[in-house]
Amino acid sequence: ESFMISDFSSQLDLLLLNAVLSDTIMCRPEGRLKLAVQWKRADVTQRLLQEPQAAQPESLLPALQAALELQHLEITQILLTNTPDAAVSLDLLSLYSLEHPLFTGSELLRESLSQ
């Protein structure tokens, strides 16, 4: 029974997200990809990347930054695979200031960035 509730919840989440994404007045094109990342929907992220607007830096960079900050590894991989050049524009210092696990395990990196 809990599987059915979980499955229904996932379907409802997808329906709600798609409804929000289709509202072009309330959901600006450059924010759609980031919203899919925040909802942790790899399938929607992959679908949105097929649209020309999603491939623009104003869409990709905030989405990739959010995926890293939220530690959504599958989505990060999807975004980097589709846009390998985007990695050079990331704000890694913000991850450091959030005490992101990427940095907290590396004492040498933390010392280097603190200087």
Secondary structure as the mmCIF struct_conf table of DSSP 4:
data_model
#
loop_
_struct_conf.conf_type_id
_struct_conf.id
_struct_conf.beg_label_comp_id
_struct_conf.beg_label_asym_id
_struct_conf.beg_label_seq_id
_struct_conf.end_label_comp_id
_struct_conf.end_label_asym_id
_struct_conf.end_label_seq_id
HELX_RH_AL_P HELX_RH_AL_P1 SER A 2 SER A 22
TURN_TY1_P TURN_TY1_P1 THR A 24 MET A 26
BEND BEND1 CYS A 27 CYS A 27
HELX_RH_AL_P HELX_RH_AL_P2 PRO A 29 GLN A 38
TURN_TY1_P TURN_TY1_P2 TRP A 39 LYS A 40
HELX_RH_AL_P HELX_RH_AL_P3 ALA A 42 LEU A 48
TURN_TY1_P TURN_TY1_P3 LEU A 49 GLN A 50
BEND BEND2 GLU A 51 GLU A 51
HELX_RH_3T_P HELX_RH_3T_P1 PRO A 52 ALA A 55
BEND BEND3 GLN A 56 GLN A 56
HELX_RH_AL_P HELX_RH_AL_P4 PRO A 57 GLU A 69
TURN_TY1_P TURN_TY1_P4 LEU A 70 GLN A 71
HELX_RH_AL_P HELX_RH_AL_P5 LEU A 73 ASN A 82
HELX_RH_3T_P HELX_RH_3T_P2 PRO A 84 SER A 89
HELX_RH_AL_P HELX_RH_AL_P6 LEU A 92 SER A 97
TURN_TY1_P TURN_TY1_P5 LEU A 98 GLU A 99
HELX_RH_AL_P HELX_RH_AL_P7 PRO A 101 THR A 104
TURN_TY1_P TURN_TY1_P6 GLY A 105 GLY A 105
HELX_RH_AL_P HELX_RH_AL_P8 GLU A 107 SER A 114
#
